[in-house]
C-alpha cells in the first residue's frame, strides 16, 4: 500500500480508505490491472505530497484565509475522489452479482474494460489528478511544510479507543462543584418566592457566559425531586438563536406532551392557554438570544392563565434578554479556584490516585488557573488530559498559547479546539459530521452511528470488528471528552432509551470545521449558495415541500438530505422525480414525519444510497426499484402503513438495520440477508402445520432464515402465522415441525426478542427458548403464544431485564419449570438474577403461581386481565418498587409485601374475590396506594410519612380509623360502603392537600369537610352530597382551581361567600336545584374562570345563557341535557371574546343558533343530539376550524 498519513490529520482516514478501495480486487477486475496500477501510482504521488502538510494546514487555516480556502478546496476534491470510487465499487459489485447469477458470461463481465476499451471513469480520474497537482503546487507558496518530526518514517499511528470506566450522564451530572448554593436559591424561588399577584407569571433568568454552566444548573433544578412533586406539568424547550414564535409555541406544547397541529400562531396559543389553565407548571426556556419585547409579549401571553405558583426559568448569555422579560436576574458567577480544581481532578485523575502523581497535580493546578473559572473549559481540559496522562503532555498543554488558534475565540472555544486537534483523524471526521444536527437536537447513539456509516466514515478496513462496533468506540470517546453529552432517559416501549445532545459551543466548533459543506436550512425560504454543500438538514416552516426542494435539486454533489418533517410537509411525486433524477450522489435520505403517500420508481436512481428513513409517513407500498439499491444499509419504515415488502427485497445484500411496521408476510429468501444487526420484525409464515404437502419445504424455509448465523443481529420480532387453531396430523409431521422450530434459533448475540402467535399444540417449546443459546438477551416478549402446558425455564437467562408474557392461554400453572431447567445440570440456583420488570397480561386460563423464588433485582411487577388466577404464593422481593394487579376477578391471595421495603406504588383494582391484602403497616417508601373495585377486600391504610396519593374506590371494607399521613396531596374516597371517615380525625392536621375527591354514597357519617388546607387545595370533586347546602366555606380555599359537583339532587345553594376568586373550572351535573340559582353565584365576577360545564335538566329554561351570567374570560362552555332549551342567547355571547370551545349536547328542543353568529375566537363547535338544527347548520359557520354536528 502507498505511504500513509500523519496521525491526527482530518483527511488521513479518508485517504486511507481511498487507497484501500483502489487496492480491492473487484476494482482490478473491473477496471483492468494495468490501468489501475498506472492511475494508482499517479494518485499516490500527488496524495503523498499533500499528506505531509495536512497537520500544519489544519492549524494555519485559522490564521490564514488563503490556507483555509486551500483546505476547503482539498475537501471538495476528496469528496469527488470518494464519489468516483464509490461509483466504481458499485458497478464492480453489480457485475460480480451478475457474474454469479449468470456463470456462462463470467469471463465477459470480469475484466470488463480491456486495454483497448475506453474506461468511462478514466477522464474523471485524470481531471481529479489535475486538481490534486494544482493543490500540491500551492503548498510551498502557502508556507505549508512537512510537519512530521525529522527522520520519521511514513506511517499511520493507529487509533485505539480510550479505556474508560463505565459511566452514565446521570453520574456525570452529579459531579458538579460550586453550584450547591445557587441550586438551593433557585429551588427556593420556584417553591416559595416570586410575586404571583401581577399579570405575568414569575420568570427567573440565569445569565452567564457560554460554558459557565447555565444549562447544567437549570437541569439540576428541573430534575430535583421537590420540584417534580411541586408542579403539575413540567417542560423543557431549547430555543437558541433561531427564534420562531410558531416553532417555539409548538415545541412548548409538545414538551408538555400536548399535541401541536397546524402553523396558526393564534390557534396554537389558544390550545396552549387551554391546556395550562388551572395547572401549576414549570417551563424552562434554554438558550435564549432574542431580545425583542414584542415577540416575547405575544409568546408569553398564554402562560398567564396557569395556576398560582407557576414559574418560568430562562437561560441566556444576554442580560438585555433578562431585562426585556421583566425577570428576576440570576447572574451565574465563575467557579472559584478550589471548585475548578475539584472538577478538573475528577475528570483528569479518574480511576487514579492523584497522590501518586504530585508533579501532575502541580502542573494541573496551573492549567486550571488559565481557564478563567469556566466549568466547560475546566471539564474539557480534564477529560483531554486524562487521555494524555503523562508529565510531557501536561507540560505541553501548560505551555500552549490558547490564543494562537484564534484571537477571537474565548477560553472555552480555545480549549474545545485544542481537544478537537488532539483527536485521531477518524474521530475528527465523525465529529465534523455532527454539525448536521441543529442546536438542541436530541439523537440516540445508534442513529448517529448509522449516519456515520452511511457517509462512509467507518470504512476503515478493521477486520476484527464491525462498523457498528467501531462507531460505538468512537462515540464513547467523543462522549468521554463531552463533545457528546447524555441528555435524558426516555421511555421507549417497555424499556428506556438514552438520548444525547451537543453543547452550543461544541456545535459551533463542529460547524466551523465542516464549513460550507454542511448547511442547516430553517425559516420559510432557502437562502445562500449551496453549490458546494454536501449535507443539508431542513427545518423549514413550510407545508409544501416542493418550494423547499426545488432549489435543493440543483445541489448535484449532495450526499445527505434530512427533512425534519412536521407531518404536514407535502412531498409530491413531481419533486421526488426531480430529486431522484438530480441527486444521484445521495448516501443518506430522510423523509421521516413528512406527508408522503408514495415513493416513486425513480428512487432506484440513487445507487449509492446507504440510509433511507421513511418512518411515520403514509406510504402503503414500496416500488420494486428499491430492491436495486444494493448499497442500502439502513431502512427505517416504522409507523408506515405497509403490509408487505417487494418480492425481490432479498437482493439488498448490504442491509444491516431494518425497522418495520406490522407486516402480513415476509418476502422469500430473507435468510440470505446475513448482515442484519437490527430487525424489528421477522414473520415466519404458517408455521402451524395442517395438510402440508411437503413438510420438509417448511423445514428448509425455516433453516434458510439463517438467524443463528446473523451474529450482528440484536433485535427481532418473530411472528408466526398461527392464529388459526390447527393441529399437526401425524408424529412424523410433528417431528419435522419441531425441526422447523429449532431451525429458527437466533444467534447468541440476540438482546431483544418478541415472539408472537406461536401456537405449539404439543406441550413443548423450542429448546433454544429459555436456555443457554440466548445468554445475552435483555428483553423478551411472548405474546399470544398457545403454550399448552408450561413456560420455558426463562429464569436461567442471566441478563434478562424485561419479561413480558401476554395472551398465553394454554398456561394454567407456573411452577419451578419457569425458574429452573431440570434437564440441565448447570442450571443456576439464583434465577432471574437481572430481571427488573415482569409483566403478565391477558392470561385467560392461568390459575396459580406456585414459585416466586429468585428475582433479587425485580423492581416492577404487573399482573392484569388474568380472570382465573387464584393464588400468587408469598415471597421475598427486596427490590420491588411498583406492584400493579388488575382485573383478576378470582384472585384470593397474593404475595406478602413484608420483605419489600422499597415499594413506592401499589395498585390493586377489579379483584372482586380478594378478601385480604397483606399490606405491612409500615412502608417507608410508599408514595401511591390505589385500591379500586375490590368490594370484599379488608385492609387498613399503611402508616408512613411519604404517602402522596391515596385512591380508594368501591372498596366496602376499607378501614380509615387513624390520622392519614400529613404528606398526603391527593385523596380519593369514592363509593366506599360502610366506610367511616371524619375529616377532623383523619385529615385534621393536613395543610398541603391539593386534590380531594369524595363520593358520599354509603358513607356511615357524612363529613363536614372542615379542612385546614385552605391555601393548598386546588381541586375538589363532590358526588352524592345529601344536604341542601355545602357545610363549609368555599371562598376560603383561595387557590382552588376546579370544582365539580355531581349527582346531588338535594343541593340547592352554594355557601355564603360564594365561589373562590381563582376558580378556573366549574362542573355541575345532575344538581337541578342548584342550577336554578345560577344567577346568584356571581360567575361574571370570576376573572379566572375558563371552563364551565352544565349537565342537567334545566327546569323551565328556554333561553340560555342569561345576560351577564358568564365572565368574559370563559374559553370552554358545555351545555348538556337541556330538554326545554330552545334558544342560545346571542347577547350573552357578545363579550365572550376568548371562547374557544362550545359543546351543545342532548337539547332536542333547540331550534337555532344565534343568527348574528358566534364569537370569532371559537375554534371547536360540537353539536350532538339536537335534531332540529342538524340539517339547518350542517354547512354553516365555515369560519370555525372544527365543526361537528351529529
Protein Blocks (a to p, Z undefined) as FASTA:
>chain_A
ZZdddehiaklmmmmmmmmmmmpmklmmmnopklmmmmmmmmmmmmmmmmmmmmmmmmmm
mmpmklmmmmmmmmmmmmmmmmmmmmmmmmmmmmmmmmmmmmmlmmmmgokbafkbccfk
lmmmmmmmmmmmmmmmmmmmnopacfbdehiacddddddddddddddfklmmmmcghilm
mmmmmmmmmmmgocfkbmbdcdddddddehilmmmmmmmmmmpmklmmmpmbdcdddfbj
mlcfklmmmmmmmmnopacedjbfklmmmmmmmmmgopacddddehiablcfklmmmmmm
mmmmmcehiacddddfbfklmmmnopacdddddddfklmmmmmmmmmmgoiafklmmmlm
mmmmmmmmmnnopaklmmmmmmmmmmmgcfklmmmmmmpcfklmomkbcfklmmmmmmmm
mpcfklmmmmmmmmmpcghiacdfklmmmmmmmnopmmnopakbcfklmmmmmmmmmmmn
omaccfbdcdehjbccddddddfklmmmmmmmnmmmbccdehjbdedjfklpcbdcdfbd
cfblmlmmmmmmmmmmbcbdcdddehlaccdfklmmmmmmmmmmbfbdcfehiacfbdcf
klmmmmmbcbdcfehiabfbdcfklmmmmmbmbdcfehiacfbdcfklmmmmmbfbdcdd
ddfbdcehklmmmmbfbdfbdcdehkbgghiablmlmmmmmmmnommmmmmbcbdcdddd
fkbccddfbfklmmmmmmmmmmmpccfkbmbdcdehiacfehpacfkgopaklmmbcbdc
dehiacfkbccdfklpmklmbdcdehilkbmbdcfklmpcfkbmklcfbghklbmbdcde
hilkbcbdfbfghjllbmbdcdehilkbmbdcddddfkbmbdcdehiakbcbdcdfklmm
kbmbdcdehilkbmbdcddfbdfkbmbdcdehilkbccdddddfkbfbdcdehiakbccf
bccdfkbmbdcdehighiacdfklmmmmpckbfbdcddfehiabdcehiafklmlpmbdc
dehiabfbdcbdfklmmmbfbdcdehilkbmbdcehiaafklcbdcdehilklmmmmmmn
ommmmmkbmbdcdddddehiabdcdehkbcfkbmbdcdehilklmbdcfklmmmmmmbfb
dcdehilkbmbdcfkbpafkbmbdcdehilklmmmmmmgoklbmbacdZZ
